[in-house]
């Protein structure tokens, strides 16, 4: 903070905020293979980003709240909150970042990527802390060291299959610029997952990857990496279980006059509320098409393939995918209307159970214009 004090004297305050009202229909919001009813709902949400910025320092407060009400099934209503602080400080050769956040949400959305345990809606409390340091070793070479810690709790989780857990990662990245278009990099990461309470699981994972990113032009870029990982798992049922595998990463982005298409594929490890660390294959594709100055079309597609690092526990191994086309219309300078349809599907390997969901959304969003000022507001 002593280092920040001089720079803050010439700081500028800024604030950005928005409000959103959304109505929805979902024929299987819990994504369950059991008996279920269709629901209609209403979401009222607001978000704010405010901070103070100088040429070398940016301290930012992020906040979001969402009130969600549903009819058609019981025990779905929830109030979600997200609050965090991000800080960045830059010197001639170094950059320091710091983040602390707390998030209160529902397993209806928080478990989609990992365990898929959405049938019983439970409150999730997620606390996150992260910091990093990037140092320019030379004009072409830089080193980044970072550490992150996550503490996740579920309220009233009895008989839900959910497990409280902690997850922390220590990693490093060394990057080298061959030229203005090509960057080579290598990463080394260690993670520790602990399933708490009765689960008593512990997984240590070590991974190494090398890769390259290349800009073919201002309109086209691509990259990829490959590596290996080793995991050691201890649990109540099995004393030790070792697992090895490979890591992959690939990305591509192409921009046209009116359209942008991007794709990402990765194989990595992901913490889970199911009591284990998951090896996750993720393929995502996003397309944005600008019809004119006011209207645009968007498509978001994602596929997950999850498998536990514990070879003796296949209960969480699953396939999930979602297809989400959207249409947006800027009816006025600060008003945005969006309509969309979303299809979701998941299947568990062990049980063979499948579930499908069809949902319709219609929302209106107002964005307050950002007005930086020398004072607080």
C-alpha positions as CSV (number, residue, x, y, z in Angstrom):
1,X,0.0,0.0,0.0
2,X,2.9,2.4,0.6
3,X,4.0,1.8,-3.0
4,X,0.5,2.5,-4.2
5,X,0.1,5.8,-2.3
6,X,2.0,8.0,-4.6
7,X,0.3,6.8,-7.7
8,X,-3.2,7.1,-6.2
9,X,-2.7,10.9,-5.8
10,X,-3.3,11.2,-9.6
11,X,-6.0,8.6,-9.7
12,X,-9.3,8.8,-11.5
13,X,-12.5,7.2,-10.2
14,X,-14.8,5.3,-12.5
15,X,-18.1,3.4,-12.2
16,X,-20.1,1.1,-14.5
17,X,-23.4,-0.5,-13.6
18,X,-26.3,-2.3,-15.2
19,X,-29.8,-3.7,-14.3
20,X,-31.5,-6.7,-15.9
21,X,-35.0,-8.2,-15.9
22,X,-35.4,-11.7,-17.4
23,X,-38.3,-14.0,-17.8
24,X,-37.8,-17.7,-18.6
25,X,-39.4,-21.1,-19.2
26,X,-37.5,-24.4,-18.6
27,X,-39.0,-27.8,-19.0
28,X,-36.3,-29.5,-16.9
29,X,-34.4,-26.8,-14.9
30,X,-32.9,-29.3,-12.5
31,X,-31.6,-31.4,-15.4
32,X,-32.9,-34.6,-13.8
33,X,-33.7,-38.0,-15.3
34,X,-36.5,-38.4,-12.7
35,X,-40.0,-37.0,-12.5
36,X,-40.1,-33.2,-13.0
37,X,-42.3,-30.3,-14.0
38,X,-41.8,-27.3,-16.3
39,X,-41.1,-24.0,-14.6
40,X,-41.5,-20.4,-15.4
41,X,-39.4,-17.8,-13.6
42,X,-38.3,-14.2,-13.3
43,X,-34.8,-12.9,-12.6
44,X,-34.1,-9.3,-11.4
45,X,-30.3,-8.6,-11.3
46,X,-28.0,-5.7,-10.9
47,X,-24.2,-5.3,-11.3
48,X,-21.7,-2.6,-10.5
49,X,-18.0,-2.2,-11.2
50,X,-16.3,0.8,-9.5
51,X,-12.7,1.6,-8.9
52,X,-9.8,4.0,-9.0
53,X,-7.2,3.8,-11.8
54,X,-3.8,5.4,-12.5
55,X,-1.2,4.8,-15.1
56,X,0.3,2.1,-12.9
57,X,-2.4,0.9,-10.5
58,X,-6.0,-0.2,-10.8
59,X,-8.1,-1.1,-7.7
60,X,-11.6,-2.3,-8.6
61,X,-14.7,-3.4,-6.6
62,X,-17.1,-5.8,-8.4
63,X,-20.6,-6.5,-7.1
64,X,-23.6,-8.4,-8.5
65,X,-27.0,-9.5,-7.0
66,X,-29.8,-11.5,-8.6
67,X,-33.2,-12.3,-7.2
68,X,-34.7,-15.4,-8.8
69,X,-38.3,-16.5,-8.4
70,X,-39.9,-19.7,-10.0
71,X,-43.3,-21.3,-10.2
72,X,-44.0,-24.9,-11.2
73,X,-41.6,-26.7,-8.7
74,X,-40.9,-26.1,-5.1
75,X,-37.6,-25.0,-3.5
76,X,-36.1,-23.2,-6.5
77,X,-36.2,-19.6,-5.4
78,X,-32.8,-18.1,-4.6
79,X,-31.0,-14.9,-4.1
80,X,-27.5,-14.9,-5.5
81,X,-24.6,-12.5,-4.6
82,X,-21.1,-12.0,-5.9
83,X,-18.6,-9.5,-4.4
84,X,-14.9,-9.2,-5.2
85,X,-11.9,-6.9,-5.2
86,X,-9.3,-6.9,-7.9
87,X,-6.1,-4.9,-7.7
88,X,-3.3,-4.5,-10.2
89,X,0.0,-2.7,-9.9
90,X,2.6,-2.3,-12.6
91,X,6.2,-1.2,-12.6
92,X,8.7,-1.0,-15.4
93,X,9.3,-4.8,-15.4
94,X,6.8,-6.2,-13.0
95,X,3.1,-6.6,-12.6
96,X,1.3,-7.7,-9.4
97,X,-2.3,-8.8,-9.2
98,X,-4.5,-9.6,-6.3
99,X,-8.1,-10.9,-6.1
100,X,-10.4,-11.8,-3.2
101,X,-14.0,-12.7,-3.7
102,X,-17.0,-14.3,-2.1
103,X,-19.9,-15.8,-4.1
104,X,-23.3,-17.1,-2.9
105,X,-25.2,-18.9,-5.6
106,X,-27.2,-22.1,-6.2
107,X,-26.2,-25.6,-7.4
108,X,-28.7,-25.2,-10.2
109,X,-26.0,-23.3,-12.1
110,X,-22.7,-23.8,-10.1
111,X,-22.4,-27.6,-10.7
112,X,-23.0,-27.6,-14.4
113,X,-19.3,-27.7,-15.4
114,X,-18.2,-30.3,-12.8
115,X,-20.4,-32.8,-10.8
116,X,-23.7,-32.1,-12.5
117,X,-25.5,-32.4,-9.1
118,X,-28.3,-30.0,-9.8
119,X,-31.3,-32.0,-8.8
120,X,-31.5,-30.8,-5.2
121,X,-31.0,-27.0,-5.1
122,X,-28.5,-26.1,-2.4
123,X,-26.8,-22.9,-1.5
124,X,-23.2,-22.7,-2.4
125,X,-20.8,-20.4,-0.6
126,X,-17.5,-20.0,-2.5
127,X,-14.6,-18.0,-1.2
128,X,-11.6,-17.3,-3.5
129,X,-8.2,-15.7,-3.0
130,X,-5.6,-15.4,-5.7
131,X,-2.4,-13.5,-6.4
132,X,0.2,-13.4,-9.1
133,X,3.5,-11.8,-10.1
134,X,4.8,-11.3,-13.6
135,X,8.4,-10.3,-14.2
136,X,10.0,-9.4,-17.5
137,X,13.3,-11.2,-17.6
138,X,14.2,-9.6,-20.9
139,X,12.5,-7.8,-23.8
140,X,11.3,-11.2,-25.1
141,X,11.1,-13.4,-22.0
142,X,8.7,-13.2,-19.0
143,X,8.0,-15.3,-15.9
144,X,4.7,-15.5,-14.2
145,X,4.2,-17.1,-10.7
146,X,0.7,-17.4,-9.2
147,X,-1.2,-19.0,-6.3
148,X,-5.0,-19.4,-5.9
149,X,-7.1,-20.8,-3.0
150,X,-10.8,-21.8,-3.1
151,X,-12.9,-22.8,-0.2
152,X,-16.4,-24.1,-1.1
153,X,-19.3,-24.9,1.3
154,X,-22.8,-26.2,0.6
155,X,-25.6,-25.5,3.1
156,X,-28.1,-28.3,4.1
157,X,-26.2,-30.7,1.8
158,X,-27.3,-33.9,3.6
159,X,-28.3,-36.7,1.1
160,X,-27.4,-34.5,-1.9
161,X,-24.1,-36.1,-2.8
162,X,-22.4,-32.7,-2.4
163,X,-19.1,-32.5,-0.5
164,X,-17.4,-29.3,1.0
165,X,-13.9,-28.9,-0.4
166,X,-10.8,-26.7,-0.6
167,X,-8.7,-26.4,-3.7
168,X,-5.4,-24.5,-4.2
169,X,-3.1,-24.2,-7.2
170,X,0.5,-23.1,-7.4
171,X,1.7,-22.6,-11.0
172,X,4.3,-20.9,-13.1
173,X,4.5,-19.9,-16.8
174,X,7.6,-19.0,-18.8
175,X,7.0,-17.4,-22.1
176,X,9.3,-16.3,-25.0
177,X,8.4,-14.1,-27.9
178,X,10.0,-15.4,-31.1
179,X,8.7,-12.3,-32.9
180,X,5.7,-10.0,-32.8
181,X,3.4,-12.8,-34.0
182,X,4.7,-16.0,-32.2
183,X,4.9,-16.7,-28.5
184,X,6.3,-20.0,-27.0
185,X,5.3,-20.9,-23.5
186,X,5.7,-23.6,-20.8
187,X,3.7,-24.1,-17.6
188,X,4.2,-26.1,-14.5
189,X,1.3,-26.4,-12.0
190,X,0.7,-28.2,-8.7
191,X,-2.8,-28.5,-7.3
192,X,-4.2,-29.9,-4.0
193,X,-7.9,-30.9,-3.7
194,X,-9.3,-31.8,-0.3
195,X,-12.8,-33.2,0.1
196,X,-13.9,-32.3,3.7
197,X,-16.2,-33.8,6.4
198,X,-17.0,-37.5,5.9
199,X,-15.5,-37.6,2.4
200,X,-11.9,-37.2,3.5
201,X,-10.5,-37.3,0.0
202,X,-7.2,-35.8,-1.0
203,X,-5.8,-35.5,-4.5
204,X,-2.4,-34.0,-5.4
205,X,-1.9,-33.3,-9.1
206,X,1.2,-32.2,-11.0
207,X,1.1,-31.1,-14.6
208,X,3.5,-29.7,-17.2
209,X,2.7,-28.3,-20.6
210,X,4.5,-26.6,-23.5
211,X,2.7,-24.7,-26.3
212,X,2.7,-21.9,-28.9
213,X,0.4,-19.0,-29.8
214,X,0.6,-17.4,-33.3
215,X,-1.1,-14.5,-34.9
216,X,-1.4,-15.1,-38.6
217,X,-2.9,-11.6,-39.1
218,X,-4.9,-9.1,-37.2
219,X,-8.0,-11.1,-38.1
220,X,-6.8,-14.7,-37.5
221,X,-4.9,-16.3,-34.5
222,X,-4.5,-19.8,-33.2
223,X,-2.5,-21.7,-30.6
224,X,-2.1,-25.0,-28.9
225,X,-0.2,-26.9,-26.1
226,X,0.4,-30.4,-25.0
227,X,1.7,-31.9,-21.7
228,X,1.5,-34.6,-19.1
229,X,-0.1,-34.8,-15.6
230,X,0.3,-37.1,-12.6
231,X,-2.3,-37.4,-9.8
232,X,-2.1,-39.2,-6.4
233,X,-5.5,-39.7,-4.6
234,X,-6.1,-40.8,-1.0
235,X,-9.6,-41.7,0.1
236,X,-11.4,-43.6,2.9
237,X,-12.2,-46.5,0.6
238,X,-8.8,-46.8,-1.0
239,X,-5.5,-45.9,0.6
240,X,-3.8,-44.7,-2.6
241,X,-4.6,-44.5,-6.2
242,X,-2.3,-43.1,-8.9
243,X,-3.4,-41.7,-12.2
244,X,-1.4,-40.3,-15.2
245,X,-2.7,-38.7,-18.3
246,X,-2.1,-36.0,-20.9
247,X,-3.0,-32.3,-21.0
248,X,-4.2,-30.5,-24.2
249,X,-5.0,-27.0,-25.1
250,X,-6.0,-25.5,-28.5
251,X,-7.6,-22.2,-29.5
252,X,-8.6,-20.5,-32.7
253,X,-10.2,-17.1,-33.5
254,X,-11.2,-15.7,-36.9
255,X,-12.7,-12.3,-37.4
256,X,-14.6,-11.2,-40.5
257,X,-16.1,-7.9,-41.4
258,X,-19.4,-8.7,-39.6
259,X,-18.7,-11.9,-37.8
260,X,-16.3,-13.4,-35.2
261,X,-15.8,-17.1,-34.6
262,X,-13.8,-18.6,-31.8
263,X,-13.1,-22.1,-30.6
264,X,-11.4,-23.6,-27.5
265,X,-10.5,-27.2,-26.6
266,X,-8.8,-28.1,-23.4
267,X,-8.1,-31.1,-21.2
268,X,-7.4,-30.0,-17.6
269,X,-8.3,-30.8,-14.0
270,X,-11.3,-29.2,-12.3
271,X,-12.4,-29.2,-8.7
272,X,-15.8,-30.8,-8.0
273,X,-18.6,-30.6,-5.4
274,X,-18.9,-34.4,-5.8
275,X,-15.9,-35.1,-3.6
276,X,-13.1,-35.6,-6.2
277,X,-10.9,-33.8,-8.7
278,X,-12.1,-34.3,-12.3
279,X,-10.2,-34.6,-15.5
280,X,-12.3,-32.4,-17.9
281,X,-12.3,-32.3,-21.7
282,X,-14.0,-29.0,-22.7
283,X,-14.9,-27.9,-26.3
284,X,-16.5,-24.5,-26.7
285,X,-17.4,-22.6,-29.8
286,X,-18.7,-19.1,-29.9
287,X,-19.9,-17.1,-32.9
288,X,-21.1,-13.5,-33.1
289,X,-22.7,-11.9,-36.1
290,X,-23.6,-8.2,-36.4
291,X,-26.6,-7.8,-38.6
292,X,-26.6,-4.0,-38.4
293,X,-25.8,-1.3,-35.8
294,X,-28.7,-2.4,-33.6
295,X,-29.1,-6.1,-34.1
296,X,-26.8,-9.0,-33.6
297,X,-26.9,-12.9,-33.5
298,X,-24.9,-15.0,-31.1
299,X,-24.2,-18.7,-30.6
300,X,-22.6,-20.4,-27.6
301,X,-21.9,-24.1,-27.7
302,X,-20.1,-26.1,-25.0
303,X,-19.3,-29.8,-24.4
304,X,-17.8,-31.3,-21.3
305,X,-16.5,-34.8,-20.7
306,X,-15.7,-35.3,-17.0
307,X,-13.9,-38.3,-15.4
308,X,-12.6,-38.7,-11.8
309,X,-8.9,-38.8,-11.2
310,X,-9.8,-41.7,-8.8
311,X,-10.0,-44.7,-11.1
312,X,-12.0,-46.6,-8.5
313,X,-14.9,-44.0,-8.5
314,X,-16.7,-43.6,-11.8
315,X,-20.0,-42.2,-10.3
316,X,-19.2,-38.7,-11.5
317,X,-18.0,-39.6,-15.0
318,X,-20.4,-37.8,-17.4
319,X,-21.0,-36.1,-20.7
320,X,-22.7,-32.7,-20.8
321,X,-23.4,-30.3,-23.7
322,X,-25.3,-27.1,-24.3
323,X,-26.4,-25.2,-27.4
324,X,-27.5,-21.6,-26.8
325,X,-28.4,-19.3,-29.8
326,X,-29.3,-15.7,-29.0
327,X,-30.6,-12.6,-30.7
328,X,-29.9,-9.1,-29.3
329,X,-31.5,-5.8,-30.2
330,X,-30.2,-2.4,-29.0
331,X,-33.5,-0.6,-28.9
332,X,-31.9,2.6,-27.5
333,X,-28.4,3.8,-26.7
334,X,-28.5,2.3,-23.2
335,X,-31.3,-0.3,-23.6
336,X,-30.7,-3.9,-24.8
337,X,-33.3,-6.6,-25.4
338,X,-32.2,-10.3,-25.8
339,X,-34.2,-13.4,-26.6
340,X,-32.7,-16.9,-26.6
341,X,-33.3,-20.6,-26.6
342,X,-31.1,-23.1,-24.7
343,X,-30.8,-26.9,-25.1
344,X,-28.9,-29.0,-22.5
345,X,-28.1,-32.7,-22.3
346,X,-26.2,-34.8,-19.8
347,X,-25.5,-38.5,-19.4
348,X,-23.7,-40.4,-16.5
349,X,-21.5,-43.3,-17.6
350,X,-22.0,-45.5,-14.6
351,X,-25.9,-45.4,-14.4
352,X,-26.6,-44.6,-18.0
353,X,-29.1,-42.0,-16.9
354,X,-29.7,-39.1,-19.3
355,X,-31.5,-35.8,-19.0
356,X,-32.5,-33.1,-21.4
357,X,-33.6,-29.5,-20.9
358,X,-35.3,-26.9,-23.2
359,X,-35.4,-23.3,-22.1
360,X,-36.6,-20.0,-23.5
361,X,-35.3,-16.6,-22.2
362,X,-36.4,-13.0,-22.8
363,X,-34.5,-10.2,-21.0
364,X,-34.2,-6.4,-21.0
365,X,-31.0,-4.8,-19.8
366,X,-30.2,-1.1,-19.0
367,X,-26.5,0.0,-18.9
368,X,-25.7,3.2,-17.1
369,X,-23.1,5.2,-19.1
370,X,-19.7,5.1,-17.5
371,X,-18.5,8.6,-16.5
372,X,-15.0,8.7,-15.1
373,X,-14.4,11.6,-12.7
374,X,-11.7,13.1,-10.5
375,X,-14.0,12.7,-7.5
376,X,-15.8,9.7,-6.2
377,X,-18.9,10.1,-8.4
